[in-house]
Amino acid sequence: MQRTPSHPAIVPDPNRPPVAAPGSAVGLTLGGRVPTIRAMEDDLQALQERIERLLQGSRRLADENRRLQAELAESREARQRLERRMVEARTRVEAALSRLPAFGEDLRDAAH
């Protein structure tokens, strides 16, 4: 007669060799997987690679953010320069228009 495990999450795994850990039953797995050193090393390696990819992505985004902030600052400065030039041009045009005689005055002068 085969003995049924007392906990449903802990089941014997016939595909894995038994592992004797202090306080654990030999040949039992957690969630169908024996926590071997190799498996833990593989998990740690995968986690390390994922963390490295996340750090690279974070660095790339930080670099891009700095570049975009610099571009934005340059664009704002260029816009301010253009606005100043427009004010100067408007002032010159208004000054030139103020020096021109009125259209009605030109007609009266031409009639005399």
ZAPA-326003 format. One line per field, with one value per residue (C-alpha): x, y negated, z; residue number from 1. Coordinates in pm, 1 decimal. Each point is the difference from the previous one (the first is absolute). Example, Ala and Ser with C-alpha at 12.3 -4.5 7.8 and 13.67 -1.06 7.14 Angstrom:
BEGIN
X: [1230.0 / 137.0]
Y: [450.0 / -344.0]
Z: [780.0 / -66.0]
seq: [1 / 2]
This chain:
BEGIN
X: [0.0 / 136.8 / 1.0 / -171.3 / 186.6 / -142.3 / 25.3 / -144.2 / 275.2 / 275.2 / 7.0 / 265.3 / 182.4 / 120.1 / 201.2 / 226.6 / 252.4 / -79.4 / 144.7 / 59.3 / -27.3 / -6.4 / -354.2 / -141.1 / -123.2 / 221.9 / -145.1 / -273.9 / -37.8 / -158.3 / -237.5 / 140.1 / 359.0 / 292.4 / 188.6 / 347.6 / 307.5 / 19.4 / -362.9 / 56.3 / 314.8 / -197.5 / -270.9 / 259.9 / 169.2 / -333.0 / -79.5 / 344.2 / -47.3 / -344.7 / 133.9 / 284.4 / -248.2 / -211.9 / 306.2 / 106.7 / -349.6 / -3.5 / 337.6 / -113.2 / -319.0 / 194.4 / 239.9 / -289.5 / -174.0 / 312.1 / 31.1 / -366.9 / 24.6 / 298.8 / -190.5 / -298.9 / 218.0 / 156.5 / -344.4 / -126.2 / 303.5 / -48.2 / -369.0 / 89.1 / 254.9 / -261.2 / -257.0 / 249.8 / 76.4 / -373.9 / -48.6 / 295.3 / -134.9 / -350.4 / 146.2 / 193.8 / -306.0 / -219.1 / 262.8 / 23.4 / -379.4 / -20.8 / 237.8 / -216.0 / -254.7 / -363.6 / -165.4 / -254.8 / 271.5 / 174.5 / -317.4 / -48.3 / 362.1 / -24.5 / -318.1 / 160.3]
Y: [0.0 / -343.7 / -269.3 / -331.7 / -318.4 / -188.6 / -336.8 / -33.9 / -240.1 / 246.6 / 295.2 / 258.4 / -74.5 / 319.6 / -201.3 / -167.4 / 163.7 / -16.7 / -296.2 / 21.4 / -339.8 / -45.9 / 38.4 / 104.9 / 327.1 / 166.2 / 7.7 / -258.0 / -313.7 / -336.3 / -64.7 / 295.7 / -126.4 / 106.9 / -306.2 / 111.4 / -218.3 / 13.7 / -109.1 / -283.8 / -104.6 / 0.1 / -211.6 / -240.7 / -22.7 / -73.3 / -260.1 / -157.0 / -20.9 / -154.1 / -255.9 / -86.0 / -50.2 / -222.2 / -203.2 / -39.6 / -113.4 / -240.8 / -144.9 / -31.9 / -178.9 / -231.6 / -88.1 / -61.8 / -212.3 / -216.0 / -39.3 / -94.8 / -249.8 / -162.9 / -14.6 / -152.8 / -265.4 / -83.9 / -20.9 / -231.0 / -227.3 / -5.8 / -86.0 / -284.9 / -134.7 / 12.3 / -172.7 / -281.0 / -35.8 / -16.0 / -276.1 / -191.5 / 44.1 / -106.7 / -311.1 / -88.5 / 54.3 / -211.0 / -273.9 / 8.5 / -12.2 / -294.5 / -196.3 / 56.3 / -271.2 / 100.1 / 116.2 / -285.1 / -259.4 / 135.3 / -53.2 / -358.7 / -86.5 / 149.3 / -202.2 / -336.6]
Z: [0.0 / -102.0 / 260.1 / -89.2 / 93.2 / 296.5 / -179.5 / -353.6 / -117.2 / 93.6 / -237.7 / -83.4 / -325.5 / -169.5 / -257.8 / 256.5 / 229.4 / 370.9 / 186.4 / 371.6 / 163.1 / 373.8 / 122.5 / -337.8 / -138.0 / -261.6 / -350.1 / 57.6 / -209.1 / 49.2 / -285.3 / -193.6 / 12.0 / 215.2 / 124.0 / -104.4 / 9.1 / -381.3 / -33.7 / 246.8 / -187.7 / -324.4 / 164.1 / 136.0 / -340.8 / -168.8 / 265.4 / -40.5 / -378.5 / 42.6 / 248.5 / -240.2 / -286.0 / 224.3 / 103.1 / -363.0 / -91.0 / 292.1 / -101.9 / -361.9 / 106.5 / 233.7 / -285.1 / -236.3 / 263.5 / 43.2 / -378.0 / -34.6 / 286.5 / -170.7 / -330.2 / 176.9 / 163.9 / -339.2 / -161.2 / 272.9 / -41.8 / -378.7 / 45.0 / 237.0 / -250.7 / -276.4 / 219.6 / 74.9 / -371.2 / -77.3 / 259.4 / -147.9 / -354.0 / 107.1 / 165.2 / -316.7 / -222.4 / 230.1 / 2.8 / -380.4 / -31.7 / 237.1 / -224.4 / -310.0 / -79.3 / 30.3 / -321.3 / 8.5 / 36.8 / -311.0 / -206.2 / 124.0 / -72.3 / -347.1 / -75.4 / 83.6]
seq: [1 / 2 / 3 / 4 / 5 / 6 / 7 / 8 / 9 / 10 / 11 / 12 / 13 / 14 / 15 / 16 / 17 / 18 / 19 / 20 / 21 / 22 / 23 / 24 / 25 / 26 / 27 / 28 / 29 / 30 / 31 / 32 / 33 / 34 / 35 / 36 / 37 / 38 / 39 / 40 / 41 / 42 / 43 / 44 / 45 / 46 / 47 / 48 / 49 / 50 / 51 / 52 / 53 / 54 / 55 / 56 / 57 / 58 / 59 / 60 / 61 / 62 / 63 / 64 / 65 / 66 / 67 / 68 / 69 / 70 / 71 / 72 / 73 / 74 / 75 / 76 / 77 / 78 / 79 / 80 / 81 / 82 / 83 / 84 / 85 / 86 / 87 / 88 / 89 / 90 / 91 / 92 / 93 / 94 / 95 / 96 / 97 / 98 / 99 / 100 / 101 / 102 / 103 / 104 / 105 / 106 / 107 / 108 / 109 / 110 / 111 / 112]
